[in-house]
Amino acid sequence: MTDRNQLKVQLRNLREWREAYYNGSALVTDAVYDDVEDQVRAAAKDLDDTDKLKLEIEEFLAGVGAAVVDDAAVDPTSKWTKVKHKQPMGSLNKAQTGDEVTDWLMKSLAKLGGVSVNGVWSDKCDGISVGLDYEDGKLVRAATRGDGEIGEDITRNVMKMQGVVPFIKGFTGFIRGEIVLRKSDWQAHFPGYANPRNAASGIAKRYDGQGVEHLTVLHYKMVRATGKALPNKLAEFKVMAHLGCGMPSFGPFTSLDDITALYKRYVDGDREALDYDIDGLVLEFNDPEHMETLGEHNLRPRGGIAYKFPHDKKVSVLRGVEWQVGNSGRITPVAVFDKVNLAGANVTNASLHNISNIDRLVAAVGQDSLFEGDQIVVSRRNDVIPYVEEVLQTNVLADAQSDPNYEPPVLEVPKVCPVCGTDLTREGEFLVCPNDEQCPAQIAGSIKVWVKKLGLKGVGTSLIDSLCDQGILKDAADLYKLDEGELSAVQMDGRRVGGTARIVCDAIYSKMDLPIHVFVGSLNISLCSRSTVKTIADAGYDTLDKMRTATVAQIASIPGMGTGRAEAFVGGLKSKSDLIDRLLANGVTIQAPATGAFKGLTVCMTGFRDADMTSAIESQGGTVKSGVSKNLSILVAKDPKSTSGKAKKARSYGVEVIGQDEMWNRLGGRP
């Protein structure tokens, strides 16, 4: 039975982490985010299809990842060119225990028809992911991962790094690796950084390239664009090693016992003995046909998994709790404690997540609330997330006060919003500020959602916060009243916005004519992403007037919608009515319904992702789907002869399967 309370907590955590990532202050790595997302996805399967929580989860999971956003208002001198990856750069599902690895392996083998175990393991390096493009043997581009599709071109820095081969005779294709700082180089050249990973992250993207020669790229994936494909994963590793590429440790495994013994060996000492940091082991099927059959989801191959190492724990003393207001009005408690060093980083605070989590912590030691001076156990789960594991002992400050009767202050739960002073309400495990129209924290959040959804590069989150604090922005419509001259004079963090104002205004005013699914899908309406709104538009509600006059019953009757989404859509449009009118009054326009050869057709891509192809399909009236169903019109496969799960399913339904070149021919050619 699914624990609904826990599921709600996990979903809200995911929202917080995604929001922070978009706003430039990541709380967790992709690895941690993916792990929790996988748990939520699995738990949602136990919910009824009409359950509003399930709909909410599905809507969230359909969202995009961490887009690369220009924040020129913060640092206009250190911005790299944004580039599209020729090969999508995804992530991996994660396993924290041996049981989870066993479950992954057994399910995969069953789907493959009971084949014998034939896999490859490698170190999961803890650094910065980078994709290397080669043309006619020459390394022509190296880009950071970004959101998996768009990254930043840092070629000139990567060319100076250790382990990189600038020329590979006869090779045209893609190699993926991890930029790391070896422990020896960290100690010799960058001892001031808390740990090698933090150092690698900062140094790799230095615009002046200072110190990048001390970084190393360890390679773990090779894809030929021309010529004969490499026969298997182990061959990939061996070829790269033969070419002189920097490599992590790797090898084959043929049983679950092999994996168990390997993991124990690493935990017992091999991990510590390495000259670079790793946070787990990558396990993959060796045969590319097996990987293709198992498929992928959200750029995560089902035929691979990251087996993570245990996290570190230390005892500290709680000094206080800060209550932070999120973009949606949810109040998050953050523990402040004496500094501890965990996994090479100094940690002084950690999210307590919600009221229910605090209740659980204090109930375990027989008290009703947290106290200043409570002794707590702190960890960095996956060596990344600061986390309060438990309360060990209360009133530990009594001895320090030399008074056995000393009672430290109770850390009270607030009754009013710490930002706007509005009385708080409780929704499940969370305190919520209901003042969504006037609370400064929520106003800024809503504007950030609009900016992120539209991809307004250059409109940084720090600038939005500053303009909201100064009363210049009260909602997204106010973006379209910004004047370059006035904006350049605005003070932000003690300095003028200056020349960055032109970048900001150009970005805003370049995207004023919007498709209706982009316009409505960017209003931050619950359960209503752009893909959901596109489904509604394709059902005939393809103008704003039609959408605003639609009833719940009408929207609910659209295949794939249901009552929950319909209520959210109809109610959300009404609540955003004033904002919609202000956006239109300030010059934002909605494009006429798309028409073209793909009107009414649905298309799914497998084995690749192509944002340009998606835009071209939608501009001609088509809809891009993430999965195969009986109602799908076309499946575009990286290999049109593929025997992957999606391809087999499509053919069983009679769905046409074509290649990328054929799709571009039907679209009238590549852009």
Buried (B, 14 or more C-beta within 10 A) or exposed (E): EBEBEBBBBBBBBBBBBBBBBBBEEBBBBBBBBBBBBBBBBEBBEEBEEEBBBBBBBBBBBEBBBBBBBBBBBBEBEEBBEBBEBBBBBBBBBBBBEBEBBBEBBEEBBEBBEEBEBBBBBBBBBBBBBBBBBBEEBEBEBBBBBBBBBBBBBBBEBBBEBBBBBEEBEEBBBBBBBBBBBBBEBBEEBBEEBEBBBBBBBBBBBEEEBEBBBBBBBBBBBBEBBEEEBBEBBBBBBBBBEEBEBBBBBBEBBEEBEBBBEBBEEBEEEBBEEBEBBBBBBBBBBBBBEBBBBBBBBBBBBBBBBBBBBEBBBBBBBBBEBEBBBBBBBBBBBBBBBEEBEBBBBEBBBBBBBBBBBBEEBBEEEEBEEBBBBBBBBBBBBBBBBBBBBBBBEBBBBBEEEEEEEEBBEEBEBEEEBBBBEBEBEEEEBBBBBBBBEEBBBBBBBBBBBBBBBBBBBBBBBBBBBBBBEEEBBBBBBBBBEBEBEEBBEBEBEEEEBBEBBBBBBEBBBEEEEBBBBBBBBBBBBBBBBBBBBBBBBBBEBBBBEBBBEBEBEBBBEBEBBBBBBBBBBBEBBEBBEEBBEBBBEBEBEBEEBBEBEBEEBBBBBBBBBBEEBBBBBBBBBBBBBEEBBEEBBBBBBBBBEBEBBBBBBBBEEEBBBBBBEBBBEBBEEEE
